[in-house]
Amino acid sequence: MTHRFRLTLGQLNPTVGDLSGNAALARKTWEAGRDAGAQMVALPEMFLTGHDAERLHHNPAFQRDVLTHLKTLAEHCADGPALALGAPWVEGMQVYNAYLILQGGKIAQRVLQHSLAPRSHFDAGPISGPYMVNGLRIGSPIGADGWESDVAETQAETGAEFLLIPNAAPHLRGAMDRRLNHMVARVIETELPLIYLNMTGGREEQVFDGASFALNPGGRLALQLPAFDDAIAHVNLERGPEGWQIAAGSFAPQPDAPERDYRAMVVGLRDHVAKTGSTQVLIEQAEGNDAALATAIALDALGPENVRRIAIPEEGRVHSTLHDSLAALGAGVSTDAFAPSLRGMMLQVLADDAGALLITPQNKTVATMGPAPVPRDDFNPVKDLYQSEVQALCHWRNETHRDWMQGPADAALPVLELSPKDSALDGILRILLDDNGSVDDCVAAGYEGQTAEEVAAQIATRPSQNNRSAPGPRLTAVRAPFWKA
């Protein structure tokens, strides 16, 4: 009977649709596990395809490519530890979110997701029992399966000795505490040790924040990987008189709430640039906290050499840090005659000519209460921040520097203070949008009734505003607006 088991965890950042690149990353992780004497190497949910590739999963040609890459991976990993990773799995007309165990040169075992997340494009599979690797019976609730009790309990009742939960969970405020609470509940219910393995990296609105962890029976934390950073960790399980236990590992410091939001925006911008084939960004130098914070985010994400800034002073002449051809294009152009949409088009032309991604910072307060945006191929890193939150993060960045920041350590962002009216507007918007509250709730909270009614009316006329604006990292959960409740 097995008394020790070494598991290598790959908390990593796949790219949607890049089967070859993701398979190469899986092979590299498997080789690290093999060299460390692991019996199994585990990667997160939907790792081979990247998460949220719904437009690809139902494409027959893509499905065939997925199977080809899985078989090639299995052959490469024939001599050494088992490799477990997430990928779509097709049976007849059904497409499942699956966790596949590659061993002995083949796809040896598979687990299908049973509990689907809202708006999932997969089919629900039956509850899968545990699979065996080197004598250890492992249960793997996939993603949303780990948030409910039935899958984990069924796997425990059918012989699982340990739970490994692969996930692709994005950063949202309060999400880490919710995850930990759900996983502790699974441990208490099953009396089994558990490892929660999350993905890293950004894709448009989603930023997967890693922070994988391990829990022993009773809910005691045994391991904590860093938030937002890629990590490969070797974890030892040992069987004693009281059953399996996870040997104590390292505990990476976890960022506080402001740093989590800021880091999510940095990673979101960094990966959007990289995964869309760009290397640089262009941002207009303008007054205001939005531009200041977005510039700091860009510098920290990409480094000063990859951030191009263009200044349009009040006198109306364009001065740019771009190359001469761009400066010539902008020279002598008066901005007074330009509508905002034409000004945006001019910036987009400048960015396209430089081969850079255009950054158009606009906070959630302005986006909600102002005119509808003009769709462009740009990116808005402060999209999910109210104006008061932008101001607070400007102050935070001025006081903070971390090793992962590529911008200047002595940041000195110019911060414009908000008026009481602006602060009240944010308070009303939080109640109406974030808390799904009503005008009466705003009045009960001390806000002026007429102002709350005017804000509510403005929101009600623009329910699809968020979908039309430029993509940017999401920091808060999407809620049904009160007028649709």
C-alpha positions in Angstrom: 0.0 0.0 0.0 1.3 3.5 -0.9 2.3 5.5 2.1 4.0 8.5 0.3 2.9 10.3 -2.8 4.6 13.3 -4.4 2.4 15.6 -6.5 3.7 18.4 -8.7 1.4 21.4 -9.1 1.5 23.7 -12.1 -0.1 27.0 -11.3 0.4 28.4 -14.8 -0.9 30.7 -17.5 -2.2 29.1 -20.7 -3.2 31.0 -23.8 -6.7 30.5 -25.3 -6.5 28.4 -28.5 -2.8 27.9 -28.4 -2.8 24.1 -28.2 0.9 23.8 -29.2 2.1 26.4 -26.7 0.0 25.1 -23.9 1.1 21.5 -24.6 4.7 22.7 -24.5 4.1 24.3 -21.1 2.5 21.1 -19.9 5.5 19.0 -21.0 7.9 21.4 -19.3 5.9 21.1 -16.0 5.8 17.3 -16.4 9.6 17.2 -16.8 10.0 19.3 -13.7 7.8 16.8 -11.8 9.6 13.8 -13.2 13.0 15.3 -12.2 11.6 15.9 -8.7 10.4 12.3 -8.3 6.7 13.0 -8.5 4.1 10.3 -9.1 1.7 12.8 -10.7 1.8 16.3 -12.3 -1.4 18.3 -12.1 -2.5 21.3 -14.2 -5.6 23.5 -13.8 -9.0 23.2 -15.4 -9.2 23.6 -19.3 -5.4 24.1 -19.4 -4.8 22.6 -22.8 -7.2 25.0 -24.6 -7.1 27.9 -22.2 -10.3 28.8 -20.3 -13.4 30.2 -21.9 -12.7 29.2 -25.4 -16.3 28.4 -26.1 -16.2 29.4 -29.8 -13.6 26.7 -30.3 -14.8 23.8 -28.2 -17.7 23.0 -30.5 -15.6 23.3 -33.7 -15.0 19.7 -35.0 -11.6 20.6 -36.4 -10.5 22.1 -33.1 -11.9 19.0 -31.3 -9.7 16.8 -33.5 -6.7 19.0 -32.8 -7.3 18.7 -29.0 -7.4 14.9 -29.2 -4.2 14.9 -31.3 -2.4 17.0 -28.8 -3.6 14.9 -25.9 -2.4 11.7 -27.5 1.0 13.3 -28.3 1.3 14.5 -24.7 0.4 11.0 -23.4 3.1 9.5 -25.6 5.7 12.0 -24.4 4.8 11.4 -20.8 4.7 7.6 -21.1 7.8 7.0 -18.9 7.4 8.9 -15.7 4.6 10.5 -13.6 1.0 10.7 -14.6 -0.1 14.0 -16.1 -3.5 15.4 -15.2 -4.9 18.4 -17.1 -8.1 19.9 -18.2 -9.5 19.8 -21.7 -12.8 19.5 -23.6 -13.9 15.9 -24.1 -16.3 14.8 -26.9 -18.6 11.8 -26.6 -21.1 11.6 -29.4 -22.9 15.0 -29.6 -21.9 16.0 -26.1 -19.0 18.2 -25.2 -17.8 18.0 -21.6 -15.4 20.0 -19.3 -13.1 17.1 -18.5 -10.0 16.4 -16.4 -7.8 13.8 -18.1 -5.2 11.6 -16.6 -2.4 10.7 -19.1 -0.5 7.6 -18.0 1.4 4.8 -19.7 1.4 6.5 -23.0 -2.4 6.9 -23.3 -5.4 8.8 -22.0 -5.9 6.4 -19.1 -8.7 7.9 -17.1 -11.1 10.9 -17.3 -13.4 12.9 -15.0 -16.4 14.9 -16.3 -17.7 18.0 -14.8 -21.2 17.5 -13.3 -22.2 20.9 -11.8 -22.1 23.6 -14.5 -21.3 27.2 -13.9 -23.9 29.8 -15.0 -23.9 30.3 -18.8 -21.7 27.3 -19.3 -21.5 26.0 -22.9 -20.6 22.5 -21.8 -22.9 19.5 -21.2 -23.3 18.2 -17.7 -21.7 14.8 -17.1 -22.5 12.2 -14.6 -20.7 12.3 -11.2 -17.4 10.6 -11.8 -15.8 8.4 -9.2 -12.2 8.5 -8.1 -9.3 7.5 -10.3 -6.1 5.7 -9.2 -2.5 6.8 -9.6 0.2 4.7 -8.1 -2.2 3.1 -5.6 -3.7 6.4 -4.4 -7.4 7.0 -5.2 -8.0 10.6 -6.1 -11.3 12.5 -6.5 -11.3 15.6 -8.7 -14.4 17.8 -8.6 -13.8 20.1 -11.5 -14.3 23.9 -11.1 -17.9 24.5 -10.1 -18.1 20.9 -8.8 -16.0 21.9 -5.9 -18.5 24.6 -4.8 -21.2 22.0 -4.2 -21.2 19.1 -1.8 -22.6 16.3 -3.9 -19.6 15.5 -6.2 -17.0 15.5 -3.4 -19.2 13.5 -1.1 -19.9 10.9 -3.8 -16.2 10.6 -4.6 -15.4 10.2 -0.9 -18.1 7.5 -0.5 -16.7 5.6 -3.5 -13.2 5.4 -2.2 -11.4 8.7 -2.8 -8.5 9.2 -0.3 -7.6 12.7 -1.4 -9.3 15.6 -3.3 -7.6 17.5 -6.1 -9.8 20.4 -7.4 -8.6 21.9 -10.7 -10.1 25.4 -11.3 -9.9 28.5 -13.5 -11.2 31.1 -11.1 -10.7 34.8 -11.8 -10.0 37.5 -9.3 -13.1 39.2 -7.9 -13.3 41.1 -4.7 -13.8 38.7 -1.8 -13.4 35.7 -4.0 -10.4 34.3 -2.1 -12.3 34.1 1.1 -15.3 32.5 -0.6 -13.1 29.9 -2.2 -11.4 29.0 1.1 -14.7 28.8 2.9 -16.1 26.4 0.2 -13.0 24.2 0.2 -13.0 24.0 4.0 -16.6 22.8 3.8 -15.6 20.1 1.4 -12.8 19.0 3.7 -15.1 18.9 6.8 -17.8 17.0 4.8 -15.4 14.3 3.4 -12.7 14.3 6.1 -10.2 14.2 3.3 -7.2 16.4 2.5 -7.7 18.7 -0.4 -5.6 20.7 -2.9 -7.2 23.6 -4.8 -5.3 24.3 -8.0 -6.0 27.5 -9.8 -4.9 29.1 -13.1 -3.0 32.4 -13.6 -3.0 35.0 -16.3 -5.4 37.4 -18.0 -7.9 37.3 -20.9 -9.9 40.4 -21.6 -12.2 40.8 -18.5 -10.9 37.8 -16.6 -7.7 37.7 -14.6 -7.0 34.3 -13.0 -5.3 34.9 -9.8 -3.6 31.6 -8.8 -3.2 31.5 -5.0 -3.6 27.8 -5.0 -3.7 26.1 -1.5 -3.8 22.8 0.3 -6.0 21.9 3.3 -5.6 19.0 5.7 -8.5 17.2 7.4 -10.1 19.6 9.9 -9.5 22.5 7.4 -5.9 23.3 8.5 -4.0 25.2 5.8 -0.9 23.2 4.7 0.3 25.2 1.6 -0.4 28.6 0.0 1.0 29.5 -3.4 1.5 33.1 -4.5 -1.3 35.2 -6.0 -1.1 36.1 -9.7 2.4 34.6 -10.1 3.1 31.4 -12.0 4.5 28.6 -9.7 5.5 25.0 -9.9 5.3 23.4 -6.5 6.1 19.8 -5.3 3.8 18.6 -2.6 4.2 15.5 -0.5 1.3 13.5 0.9 2.0 11.0 3.7 -0.2 8.2 5.1 -0.2 7.8 8.8 -2.4 6.3 11.5 -5.1 9.0 10.9 -5.0 8.7 7.1 -3.5 10.9 4.5 -2.0 14.2 5.4 -0.4 16.9 3.2 3.1 17.7 4.4 3.5 21.4 5.4 4.8 23.5 2.6 5.5 27.2 2.0 3.1 30.0 2.7 3.4 32.8 0.1 2.3 36.2 1.5 -1.1 37.2 0.1 -1.8 40.8 -1.0 -4.4 42.9 0.7 -7.5 44.1 -1.2 -6.1 47.3 -2.9 -3.0 45.3 -4.1 -5.2 42.5 -5.4 -7.2 44.9 -7.5 -4.1 46.8 -8.8 -2.2 43.5 -9.5 -5.3 42.2 -11.4 -5.2 45.3 -13.6 -1.5 45.0 -14.2 -1.7 41.3 -15.2 -4.8 41.9 -17.3 -3.1 44.6 -19.3 0.2 42.7 -19.6 -1.5 39.5 -20.9 -3.9 41.4 -23.2 -0.9 43.0 -24.8 1.1 39.8 -25.1 -1.8 37.6 -26.2 -3.0 40.0 -28.9 0.5 40.1 -30.5 1.4 43.5 -29.3 4.5 44.6 -27.4 3.8 48.3 -26.7 0.9 50.5 -25.7 0.0 54.1 -26.5 -1.7 56.3 -23.9 -2.7 59.9 -24.1 -1.1 62.2 -21.5 -4.1 63.9 -20.0 -5.2 65.5 -16.7 -7.1 63.4 -14.3 -6.8 60.4 -12.1 -7.8 57.9 -14.8 -4.9 58.7 -17.1 -2.5 58.8 -14.1 -3.5 55.4 -12.8 -3.6 53.8 -16.2 -0.1 55.1 -17.0 1.2 53.7 -13.8 -0.5 50.3 -14.5 1.1 50.3 -18.0 4.6 51.1 -16.7 4.3 48.4 -14.0 3.0 45.8 -16.5 5.3 46.5 -19.5 8.2 48.7 -18.4 8.9 52.2 -19.5 10.4 51.2 -22.8 7.1 49.7 -24.0 4.8 52.6 -23.0 4.4 55.4 -25.5 2.8 58.6 -24.3 1.3 61.3 -26.5 0.5 64.8 -25.1 -2.1 67.1 -26.6 -1.7 70.4 -24.7 -4.3 73.1 -24.4 -2.8 75.1 -27.2 -3.8 72.3 -29.5 -0.6 71.0 -30.9 0.4 67.4 -30.7 3.7 66.6 -29.0 4.6 62.9 -28.9 7.2 60.5 -27.7 6.6 58.5 -30.8 8.9 58.3 -33.8 9.2 61.2 -36.2 6.5 60.0 -38.6 3.9 60.0 -35.9 5.0 63.4 -34.7 4.7 64.7 -38.2 1.2 63.2 -38.5 0.1 65.0 -35.4 2.0 68.3 -35.7 -0.1 71.3 -36.1 -3.4 69.6 -35.6 -5.9 71.6 -33.5 -8.0 69.5 -31.3 -10.6 72.2 -30.6 -12.6 71.3 -33.7 -12.5 67.6 -33.0 -15.5 65.8 -31.5 -14.5 63.1 -28.9 -15.1 60.4 -31.4 -12.8 61.9 -34.0 -10.2 62.6 -31.3 -10.4 58.9 -30.4 -10.1 57.9 -34.1 -6.9 60.1 -34.4 -5.4 58.3 -31.3 -6.3 54.9 -32.8 -4.6 55.8 -36.1 -1.5 56.9 -34.2 -1.5 53.6 -32.2 -2.0 51.5 -35.3 0.8 53.2 -37.1 3.1 52.5 -34.2 2.0 48.9 -33.9 0.8 49.6 -30.3 -2.3 48.9 -28.3 -4.3 52.0 -27.5 -5.1 52.6 -23.8 -8.3 54.6 -23.2 -8.8 55.0 -19.5 -12.3 55.7 -18.3 -13.6 54.9 -14.8 -17.0 53.2 -14.2 -18.6 56.4 -12.9 -17.9 58.3 -16.1 -18.8 55.3 -18.3 -22.1 54.9 -16.6 -23.1 58.6 -16.5 -21.4 59.9 -19.6 -22.0 59.4 -23.4 -21.8 55.9 -24.9 -18.3 54.9 -25.9 -17.2 54.5 -29.5 -16.1 50.9 -30.1 -12.4 50.6 -31.0 -9.6 48.1 -30.7 -8.5 49.6 -27.4 -8.2 48.5 -23.7 -9.4 50.2 -20.6 -7.5 49.0 -17.5 -9.6 51.1 -15.0 -13.0 50.0 -16.5 -14.3 48.4 -13.3 -13.2 51.2 -10.8 -15.4 54.0 -9.6 -13.8 57.5 -9.7 -13.2 57.4 -5.9 -11.5 54.0 -6.2 -9.2 55.3 -8.9 -8.3 58.2 -6.6 -7.6 55.8 -3.7 -5.4 53.5 -5.9 -3.4 56.6 -7.1 -2.6 57.3 -3.5 -1.8 53.7 -2.9 0.6 53.5 -5.8 2.4 56.6 -4.7 3.1 55.0 -1.4 3.8 51.4 -2.6 6.4 49.6 -4.6 6.7 45.8 -5.1 9.4 43.7 -6.9 7.0 42.8 -9.7 6.4 46.4 -10.6 8.4 47.5 -13.6 7.6 51.2 -13.2 9.5 53.7 -11.1 9.8 53.0 -7.4 9.3 56.6 -6.5 6.0 57.1 -8.3 4.5 60.5 -7.9 1.1 60.4 -9.6 -0.8 63.7 -9.7 -3.9 63.1 -7.8 -7.0 65.2 -8.2 -9.2 65.3 -5.1 -13.0 64.6 -5.6 -15.8 66.9 -4.6 -18.5 65.9 -2.1 -20.9 65.6 -5.1 -18.6 63.2 -6.9 -18.2 61.1 -3.8 -22.0 61.0 -3.3 -22.4 59.9 -6.9 -20.1 56.9 -6.4 -22.0 56.0 -3.2 -25.3 55.9 -5.1 -23.8 53.9 -7.9 -22.5 51.3 -5.5 -25.9 50.8 -4.0 -27.7 50.6 -7.4 -25.1 48.6 -9.3 -23.0 46.6 -6.8 -25.7 45.9 -4.2 -28.6 45.6 -6.6 -30.3 48.2 -4.5 -33.1 50.7 -5.1 -33.6 54.5 -4.9 -35.2 53.9 -1.5 -32.0 52.2 -0.3 -30.0 55.2 -1.5 -32.3 57.5 0.5 -32.0 55.2 3.6 -28.3 55.5 3.3 -28.5 59.3 3.5 -28.3 60.3 -0.2 -30.6 62.9 -1.7 -33.7 61.3 -3.3 -33.9 63.4 -6.5 -30.2 62.8 -7.2 -30.7 59.0 -6.7 -33.7 59.0 -9.0 -31.8 60.8 -11.7 -28.9 58.4 -11.5 -31.2 55.4 -11.5 -32.9 56.8 -14.6 -29.6 57.2 -16.4 -28.6 53.6 -15.5 -31.9 52.2 -16.8 -31.4 53.7 -20.2 -28.0 52.2 -20.6 -28.2 48.5 -19.5 -25.7 47.4 -22.2 -23.1 50.1 -21.6 -20.6 47.7 -20.1 -20.7 45.4 -23.1 -20.1 48.2 -25.6 -17.1 49.7 -23.9 -13.5 48.6 -24.4 -12.4 45.4 -22.6 -10.7 45.7 -19.2 -10.2 43.6 -16.1 -13.3 42.8 -14.1 -12.9 43.3 -10.3 -16.5 43.0 -9.1 -19.0 40.2 -9.7 -21.7 40.9 -12.4 -25.1 41.4 -10.8 -28.5 41.7 -12.4 -29.5 45.4 -12.5 -32.3 46.3 -10.1 -34.6 47.3 -13.0 -34.5 43.8 -14.3 -34.9 42.1 -11.0 
